[in-house]
Amino acid sequence: MTFSTTDAATWLATARRVIGIEAEALVLLAESLGESFAAAVAAILQARGRVIVSGMGKSGHVARKIAATLASTGTPAQFVHPAEASHGDLGMVTREDVALVLSNSGETPELSDIVAHTRRFSIPLIGVAGRAGSTLLRQADVAILLPQAPEACGTGVVPTTSTTMTLALGDALAVALMEHRAFTPEHFATFHPGGKLGARLATVASLMHDAPPLVAENAPMAEALLVMTNKGFGVVGVTNATGALAGIITDGDLRRHMEGLLGRRAGEVMTRAPQTIGPGALAEQAVALMNDRKITCLFVLAPGGNGRPLGVLHIHDCLRAGVA
């Protein structure tokens, strides 16, 4: 694809102007937030049902994203299309819910039925609009007014700056709720089991092998070698009399004790206090640990401090799952 140097310079200047205008608007938004934002967070936390997010046109696209972000971070949420709501989908909105309705003008006619429904059944309504005194903000229990900022299109008619601010406001709500609920990466993994993100958030328990290679401390090395070979991990765990992991035997240990190896016991050859991990840790953490220690296996110990091995995790298990 070919284009002139003049065209390239023009397009880059436009891009930088648009991004600059929207960046300035986001600063205005941050500075404008006050008690209404806190009231919106409180209203969502107090709701026993879901956050019903609605908007028309470009606001509707933003509303879908906000609903998805809320749902994936521990706040049950659902997008309801305002036009579909007028034709039966209002049944999705219950007294237990809280409504978050978006409209830059605050006068979008398609929103009238869903707004009226919230008023009729005393459903808390959070309104987000860019026009003070608009119908949506007057009807809302919590009114969030977006600051006045020019649209980045230059004509003032294409939703650009306004949708960016609304999207950022939705992210701010989601993160405030997430932090209040102490939502962790482990919780996040529950809602993101697929793709690269799901792989990064997989737990050790979901990838480990349940039957780890184990021998007792007093087991002859011939037995340890047999278990080590049959399991195929290149390592065998050594347990003490209580069943706790006392050490491990690796290929390196075998080489260091080659002389008279078969006449020794597992406890004589093992490396004591090996690196281990818990079943609830993230697989990504396990990979980082193995890379840092330059090892290929981790024994997984039961929680509670008894030291009993539950399983074994190999670096190849993590790579196959996409954790790298």
Kinemage of the C-alpha trace (Angstrom):
@kinemage 1
@onewidth
@group {chain A} dominant
@subgroup {mainchain}
@vectorlist {calphas} color= white
{ca met a 1} P 0.000 0.000 0.000
{ca thr a 2} L 1.429 3.336 -1.002
{ca phe a 3} L 0.709 6.834 0.255
{ca ser a 4} L 2.456 10.162 0.140
{ca thr a 5} L 4.524 11.710 2.888
{ca thr a 6} L 2.024 14.574 3.025
{ca asp a 7} L -0.886 12.186 3.561
{ca ala a 8} L 0.992 10.366 6.326
{ca ala a 9} L 1.770 13.609 8.133
{ca thr a 10} L -1.862 14.725 7.882
{ca trp a 11} L -3.228 11.452 9.226
{ca leu a 12} L -0.777 11.370 12.117
{ca ala a 13} L -1.620 14.967 13.025
{ca thr a 14} L -5.330 14.076 13.051
{ca ala a 15} L -4.734 11.036 15.225
{ca arg a 16} L -2.683 13.008 17.739
{ca arg a 17} L -5.283 15.789 17.825
{ca val a 18} L -8.136 13.336 18.464
{ca ile a 19} L -6.252 11.483 21.192
{ca gly a 20} L -5.190 14.762 22.785
{ca ile a 21} L -8.772 16.064 22.888
{ca glu a 22} L -10.027 12.841 24.434
{ca ala a 23} L -7.150 12.737 26.942
{ca glu a 24} L -8.016 16.250 28.097
{ca ala a 25} L -11.641 15.202 28.491
{ca leu a 26} L -10.629 12.268 30.688
{ca val a 27} L -8.720 14.640 32.968
{ca leu a 28} L -11.862 16.797 33.196
{ca leu a 29} L -13.909 13.695 34.005
{ca ala a 30} L -11.560 12.641 36.801
{ca glu a 31} L -11.662 16.121 38.301
{ca ser a 32} L -15.465 16.329 38.055
{ca leu a 33} L -16.220 13.122 39.958
{ca gly a 34} L -17.727 13.632 43.384
{ca glu a 35} L -20.410 12.328 45.712
{ca ser a 36} L -22.578 11.068 42.861
{ca phe a 37} L -19.886 8.587 41.855
{ca ala a 38} L -19.609 7.324 45.432
{ca ala a 39} L -23.415 7.099 45.607
{ca ala a 40} L -23.440 5.021 42.421
{ca val a 41} L -20.914 2.561 43.872
{ca ala a 42} L -22.948 2.324 47.090
{ca ala a 43} L -26.190 1.740 45.174
{ca ile a 44} L -24.629 -1.130 43.212
{ca leu a 45} L -23.158 -2.695 46.365
{ca gln a 46} L -26.538 -2.524 48.111
{ca ala a 47} L -28.452 -4.132 45.234
{ca arg a 48} L -29.325 -7.777 45.809
{ca gly a 49} L -29.697 -8.457 42.088
{ca arg a 50} L -27.775 -7.410 38.990
{ca val a 51} L -26.678 -4.159 37.425
{ca ile a 52} L -28.901 -3.623 34.381
{ca val a 53} L -26.913 -1.493 31.939
{ca ser a 54} L -28.733 0.171 29.060
{ca gly a 55} L -28.143 2.736 26.357
{ca met a 56} L -29.079 3.414 22.746
{ca gly a 57} L -26.811 3.719 19.715
{ca lys a 58} L -23.154 4.342 20.542
{ca ser a 59} L -24.093 4.547 24.217
{ca gly a 60} L -25.544 1.071 23.834
{ca his a 61} L -22.229 -0.285 22.564
{ca val a 62} L -20.487 1.294 25.539
{ca ala a 63} L -23.158 -0.109 27.862
{ca arg a 64} L -22.498 -3.635 26.583
{ca lys a 65} L -18.808 -3.273 27.352
{ca ile a 66} L -19.476 -1.863 30.827
{ca ala a 67} L -21.851 -4.749 31.602
{ca ala a 68} L -19.229 -7.251 30.443
{ca thr a 69} L -16.511 -5.598 32.544
{ca leu a 70} L -18.708 -5.559 35.644
{ca ala a 71} L -19.705 -9.194 35.200
{ca ser a 72} L -16.114 -10.345 34.758
{ca thr a 73} L -14.934 -8.548 37.889
{ca gly a 74} L -17.434 -9.888 40.392
{ca thr a 75} L -20.458 -7.618 39.892
{ca pro a 76} L -23.365 -9.488 38.236
{ca ala a 77} L -24.481 -7.364 35.297
{ca gln a 78} L -26.519 -7.629 32.100
{ca phe a 79} L -27.040 -5.369 29.108
{ca val a 80} L -30.681 -4.738 28.196
{ca his a 81} L -31.412 -3.070 24.862
{ca pro a 82} L -33.900 -0.233 25.492
{ca ala a 83} L -35.930 -0.919 22.339
{ca glu a 84} L -36.177 -4.622 23.162
{ca ala a 85} L -37.076 -3.684 26.729
{ca ser a 86} L -40.147 -1.895 25.364
{ca his a 87} L -41.218 -5.142 23.690
{ca gly a 88} L -41.055 -7.550 26.599
{ca asp a 89} L -37.492 -7.463 27.899
{ca leu a 90} L -38.497 -5.214 30.803
{ca gly a 91} L -39.289 -8.516 32.495
{ca met a 92} L -35.518 -8.919 32.884
{ca val a 93} L -35.389 -5.920 35.201
{ca thr a 94} L -36.501 -6.838 38.731
{ca arg a 95} L -36.955 -5.014 42.019
{ca glu a 96} L -33.698 -6.568 43.245
{ca asp a 97} L -31.673 -4.903 40.476
{ca val a 98} L -30.107 -1.490 39.986
{ca ala a 99} L -30.223 0.221 36.589
{ca leu a 100} L -27.295 2.066 35.030
{ca val a 101} L -28.624 4.035 32.045
{ca leu a 102} L -26.380 5.929 29.632
{ca ser a 103} L -27.308 8.770 27.286
{ca asn a 104} L -25.097 11.670 26.264
{ca ser a 105} L -28.077 13.945 25.661
{ca gly a 106} L -30.139 12.530 28.507
{ca glu a 107} L -33.185 12.797 26.239
{ca thr a 108} L -32.982 9.576 24.191
{ca pro a 109} L -36.655 8.656 23.571
{ca glu a 110} L -36.001 4.894 23.419
{ca leu a 111} L -34.973 4.997 27.093
{ca ser a 112} L -38.319 6.295 28.324
{ca asp a 113} L -39.897 2.892 28.977
{ca ile a 114} L -36.979 1.450 30.906
{ca val a 115} L -36.695 4.649 32.959
{ca ala a 116} L -40.443 4.578 33.661
{ca his a 117} L -40.172 0.917 34.667
{ca thr a 118} L -37.544 1.743 37.284
{ca arg a 119} L -39.723 4.526 38.669
{ca arg a 120} L -42.836 2.343 38.757
{ca phe a 121} L -41.170 -0.460 40.717
{ca ser a 122} L -38.777 1.635 42.824
{ca ile a 123} L -35.694 0.186 41.146
{ca pro a 124} L -32.632 2.338 41.876
{ca leu a 125} L -31.636 4.285 38.765
{ca ile a 126} L -28.140 5.604 38.074
{ca gly a 127} L -28.221 8.042 35.161
{ca val a 128} L -25.143 9.098 33.191
{ca ala a 129} L -25.521 11.997 30.764
{ca gly a 130} L -23.696 15.021 29.417
{ca arg a 131} L -26.502 17.551 29.781
{ca ala a 132} L -27.432 19.059 33.141
{ca gly a 133} L -31.165 19.134 33.806
{ca ser a 134} L -31.894 16.475 31.186
{ca thr a 135} L -34.830 14.120 31.691
{ca leu a 136} L -32.590 11.147 32.516
{ca leu a 137} L -30.655 12.997 35.201
{ca arg a 138} L -33.827 14.509 36.704
{ca gln a 139} L -35.444 11.074 36.973
{ca ala a 140} L -32.338 9.305 38.316
{ca asp a 141} L -31.785 8.468 41.963
{ca val a 142} L -28.077 9.011 41.317
{ca ala a 143} L -27.193 11.502 38.580
{ca ile a 144} L -23.662 11.534 37.139
{ca leu a 145} L -23.064 14.512 34.871
{ca leu a 146} L -20.277 14.164 32.326
{ca pro a 147} L -18.190 17.363 31.989
{ca gln a 148} L -18.601 19.550 28.936
{ca ala a 149} L -15.886 18.624 26.461
{ca pro a 150} L -15.762 18.953 22.663
{ca glu a 151} L -16.225 15.878 20.524
{ca ala a 152} L -12.959 14.960 18.823
{ca cys a 153} L -14.514 14.842 15.352
{ca gly a 154} L -14.341 18.614 14.979
{ca thr a 155} L -17.991 18.892 13.892
{ca gly a 156} L -19.454 18.128 17.312
{ca val a 157} L -21.849 15.492 15.993
{ca val a 158} L -19.881 12.212 16.055
{ca pro a 159} L -19.814 10.514 19.479
{ca thr a 160} L -16.087 10.337 20.259
{ca thr a 161} L -15.050 12.205 23.395
{ca ser a 162} L -18.422 11.559 25.042
{ca thr a 163} L -18.254 7.783 24.526
{ca thr a 164} L -14.628 7.679 25.705
{ca met a 165} L -15.597 9.439 28.939
{ca thr a 166} L -18.577 7.136 29.477
{ca leu a 167} L -16.432 4.053 28.891
{ca ala a 168} L -13.792 5.310 31.323
{ca leu a 169} L -16.498 6.031 33.900
{ca gly a 170} L -17.715 2.442 33.572
{ca asp a 171} L -14.176 1.155 34.096
{ca ala a 172} L -13.836 3.362 37.169
{ca leu a 173} L -17.058 1.939 38.625
{ca ala a 174} L -15.956 -1.635 37.916
{ca val a 175} L -12.537 -1.194 39.515
{ca ala a 176} L -13.944 0.619 42.554
{ca leu a 177} L -16.387 -2.265 43.089
{ca met a 178} L -13.680 -4.840 42.444
{ca glu a 179} L -11.326 -3.313 44.982
{ca his a 180} L -14.094 -2.987 47.571
{ca arg a 181} L -14.851 -6.697 47.183
{ca ala a 182} L -11.143 -7.586 47.337
{ca phe a 183} L -11.507 -9.323 43.977
{ca thr a 184} L -8.310 -11.315 43.320
{ca pro a 185} L -6.680 -12.778 40.190
{ca glu a 186} L -7.891 -16.174 41.392
{ca his a 187} L -11.495 -14.899 41.364
{ca phe a 188} L -10.881 -13.361 37.950
{ca ala a 189} L -9.726 -16.738 36.614
{ca thr a 190} L -13.139 -18.222 37.417
{ca phe a 191} L -14.731 -15.964 34.795
{ca his a 192} L -11.900 -16.257 32.241
{ca pro a 193} L -11.172 -19.962 31.704
{ca gly a 194} L -10.448 -19.674 27.985
{ca gly a 195} L -7.713 -18.217 25.812
{ca lys a 196} L -4.367 -16.746 26.808
{ca leu a 197} L -5.827 -14.902 29.776
{ca gly a 198} L -7.400 -18.106 31.080
{ca ala a 199} L -4.072 -19.898 30.727
{ca arg a 200} L -2.255 -17.189 32.679
{ca leu a 201} L -4.824 -17.439 35.466
{ca ala a 202} L -4.960 -21.239 35.634
{ca thr a 203} L -4.140 -22.654 39.062
{ca val a 204} L -1.497 -25.221 39.881
{ca ala a 205} L -4.242 -27.622 41.011
{ca ser a 206} L -5.838 -27.519 37.560
{ca leu a 207} L -2.603 -28.572 35.813
{ca met a 208} L -0.773 -30.818 38.287
{ca his a 209} L -0.566 -34.626 38.151
{ca asp a 210} L -2.397 -36.169 41.090
{ca ala a 211} L -0.236 -39.261 41.659
{ca pro a 212} L 3.278 -37.884 42.271
{ca pro a 213} L 6.313 -40.192 42.148
{ca leu a 214} L 7.116 -40.952 45.791
{ca val a 215} L 9.292 -43.325 47.832
{ca ala a 216} L 10.041 -43.548 51.544
{ca glu a 217} L 13.332 -42.305 53.006
{ca asn a 218} L 14.462 -45.843 53.787
{ca ala a 219} L 13.574 -47.198 50.317
{ca pro a 220} L 16.516 -48.698 48.401
{ca met a 221} L 17.740 -46.682 45.445
{ca ala a 222} L 16.759 -49.507 43.109
{ca glu a 223} L 13.119 -48.828 44.029
{ca ala a 224} L 13.590 -45.071 43.700
{ca leu a 225} L 15.063 -45.494 40.217
{ca leu a 226} L 12.167 -47.715 39.174
{ca val a 227} L 9.540 -45.185 40.343
{ca met a 228} L 11.475 -42.325 38.789
{ca thr a 229} L 11.660 -44.131 35.439
{ca asn a 230} L 8.024 -45.288 35.385
{ca lys a 231} L 6.571 -41.846 36.184
{ca gly a 232} L 8.679 -40.041 33.601
{ca phe a 233} L 9.093 -36.712 35.411
{ca gly a 234} L 12.845 -37.035 35.919
{ca val a 235} L 12.360 -36.689 39.660
{ca val a 236} L 11.072 -38.678 42.621
{ca gly a 237} L 9.865 -37.321 45.958
{ca val a 238} L 11.087 -38.768 49.237
{ca thr a 239} L 8.690 -38.853 52.198
{ca asn a 240} L 9.406 -39.243 55.910
{ca ala a 241} L 7.582 -41.381 58.441
{ca thr a 242} L 4.665 -38.921 58.688
{ca gly a 243} L 4.181 -38.789 54.917
{ca ala a 244} L 5.617 -35.286 54.570
{ca leu a 245} L 7.970 -34.455 51.718
{ca ala a 246} L 11.499 -34.667 53.102
{ca gly a 247} L 13.370 -34.210 49.843
{ca ile a 248} L 13.615 -35.058 46.155
{ca ile a 249} L 15.956 -37.050 43.952
{ca thr a 250} L 16.783 -35.622 40.527
{ca asp a 251} L 19.095 -36.653 37.708
{ca gly a 252} L 21.721 -34.390 39.234
{ca asp a 253} L 21.529 -36.240 42.557
{ca leu a 254} L 22.022 -39.536 40.718
{ca arg a 255} L 25.180 -38.255 39.040
{ca arg a 256} L 26.573 -36.885 42.285
{ca his a 257} L 26.085 -40.260 44.031
{ca met a 258} L 26.961 -42.530 41.126
{ca glu a 259} L 29.587 -44.462 43.070
{ca gly a 260} L 27.823 -47.173 45.067
{ca leu a 261} L 24.409 -45.736 44.127
{ca leu a 262} L 22.469 -48.999 44.277
{ca gly a 263} L 23.789 -49.706 47.756
{ca arg a 264} L 22.274 -46.474 49.165
{ca arg a 265} L 18.856 -45.515 50.534
{ca ala a 266} L 16.712 -42.746 49.103
{ca gly a 267} L 17.255 -40.559 52.168
{ca glu a 268} L 21.014 -40.637 51.639
{ca val a 269} L 20.818 -39.413 48.037
{ca met a 270} L 17.981 -36.893 48.162
{ca thr a 271} L 18.252 -33.113 48.191
{ca arg a 272} L 16.532 -31.845 51.319
{ca ala a 273} L 14.077 -28.916 51.575
{ca pro a 274} L 13.199 -28.781 47.861
{ca gln a 275} L 11.263 -25.911 46.296
{ca thr a 276} L 7.509 -26.582 46.468
{ca ile a 277} L 4.249 -24.787 45.723
{ca gly a 278} L 0.626 -24.848 46.895
{ca pro a 279} L -2.318 -26.054 44.789
{ca gly a 280} L -4.035 -22.656 44.851
{ca ala a 281} L -1.104 -20.742 43.380
{ca leu a 282} L -1.349 -19.497 39.813
{ca ala a 283} L 0.400 -21.610 37.188
{ca glu a 284} L 2.113 -18.453 35.976
{ca gln a 285} L 3.688 -18.115 39.430
{ca ala a 286} L 4.874 -21.721 39.215
{ca val a 287} L 6.517 -21.077 35.836
{ca ala a 288} L 8.291 -17.998 37.192
{ca leu a 289} L 9.543 -20.039 40.151
{ca met a 290} L 10.827 -22.852 37.948
{ca asn a 291} L 12.547 -20.417 35.608
{ca asp a 292} L 14.133 -18.566 38.520
{ca arg a 293} L 15.432 -21.771 40.140
{ca lys a 294} L 16.282 -23.387 36.789
{ca ile a 295} L 14.231 -26.478 37.591
{ca thr a 296} L 11.574 -28.347 35.601
{ca cys a 297} L 9.325 -29.801 38.348
{ca leu a 298} L 7.590 -28.642 41.499
{ca phe a 299} L 5.967 -30.860 44.092
{ca val a 300} L 2.578 -29.546 45.178
{ca leu a 301} L 1.993 -29.697 48.935
{ca ala a 302} L -1.345 -29.879 50.701
{ca pro a 303} L -2.429 -26.674 52.442
{ca gly a 304} L -2.298 -26.667 56.212
{ca gly a 305} L 1.417 -27.142 56.765
{ca asn a 306} L 1.564 -30.925 57.069
{ca gly a 307} L 3.939 -31.123 54.109
{ca arg a 308} L 2.107 -33.963 52.385
{ca pro a 309} L 2.581 -33.991 48.609
{ca leu a 310} L -0.662 -33.784 46.606
{ca gly a 311} L 0.817 -33.819 43.129
{ca val a 312} L 3.626 -32.772 40.852
{ca leu a 313} L 3.729 -30.027 38.223
{ca his a 314} L 6.106 -30.190 35.258
{ca ile a 315} L 7.104 -27.188 33.178
{ca his a 316} L 5.779 -28.997 30.088
{ca asp a 317} L 2.271 -29.094 31.630
{ca cys a 318} L 2.337 -25.309 31.872
{ca leu a 319} L 3.659 -24.853 28.351
{ca arg a 320} L 0.984 -27.134 26.902
{ca ala a 321} L -1.653 -25.061 28.688
{ca gly a 322} L -0.257 -21.859 27.161
{ca val a 323} L 1.334 -20.548 30.355
{ca ala a 324} L 4.676 -19.064 29.397
